[in-house]
Amino acid sequence: MSYFISTPKSVQKQLRSLPKVFHSHIIEKIRELGNDPRPSGVKKLRDSGASTYRVRVGNYRIIYEIDDRAQKIYLLEVTDRKDAYR
């Protein structure tokens, strides 16, 4: 069971601005979410919505929503942890 990953332009811009060292690790983790949208280490965010999650990649956070019915993952933000929850 594979999920479609929706990447809006705002997230694409965030990905392009990442340091090269982390870029490949983050892209790999996003691709893995397509096969397993709730991997080990994932946290459900309380105040952001019913199906909003975050996963860590070093000091960066991938924040996304899961739609199990449509089998889609909507990326909301890829950012440094110091800016992730503002």
JOVENVEN-V512263 format. One record per residue. N is the residue number from 1. SS is DSSP state (alpha for helix, beta for strand, coil for the rest). Layout:
BEGIN
n=N ss=SS
n=N ss=SS
END
This chain:
BEGIN
n=1 ss=coil
n=2 ss=coil
n=3 ss=coil
n=4 ss=beta
n=5 ss=beta
n=6 ss=beta
n=7 ss=beta
n=8 ss=coil
n=9 ss=alpha
n=10 ss=alpha
n=11 ss=alpha
n=12 ss=alpha
n=13 ss=alpha
n=14 ss=alpha
n=15 ss=alpha
n=16 ss=alpha
n=17 ss=coil
n=18 ss=coil
n=19 ss=coil
n=20 ss=alpha
n=21 ss=alpha
n=22 ss=alpha
n=23 ss=alpha
n=24 ss=alpha
n=25 ss=alpha
n=26 ss=alpha
n=27 ss=alpha
n=28 ss=alpha
n=29 ss=alpha
n=30 ss=alpha
n=31 ss=alpha
n=32 ss=alpha
n=33 ss=alpha
n=34 ss=alpha
n=35 ss=alpha
n=36 ss=coil
n=37 ss=coil
n=38 ss=coil
n=39 ss=coil
n=40 ss=coil
n=41 ss=coil
n=42 ss=coil
n=43 ss=beta
n=44 ss=beta
n=45 ss=coil
n=46 ss=coil
n=47 ss=coil
n=48 ss=coil
n=49 ss=coil
n=50 ss=coil
n=51 ss=coil
n=52 ss=beta
n=53 ss=beta
n=54 ss=beta
n=55 ss=beta
n=56 ss=beta
n=57 ss=beta
n=58 ss=coil
n=59 ss=coil
n=60 ss=beta
n=61 ss=beta
n=62 ss=beta
n=63 ss=beta
n=64 ss=beta
n=65 ss=beta
n=66 ss=beta
n=67 ss=beta
n=68 ss=coil
n=69 ss=coil
n=70 ss=coil
n=71 ss=coil
n=72 ss=beta
n=73 ss=beta
n=74 ss=beta
n=75 ss=beta
n=76 ss=beta
n=77 ss=beta
n=78 ss=beta
n=79 ss=beta
n=80 ss=beta
n=81 ss=coil
n=82 ss=coil
n=83 ss=coil
n=84 ss=coil
n=85 ss=coil
n=86 ss=coil
END
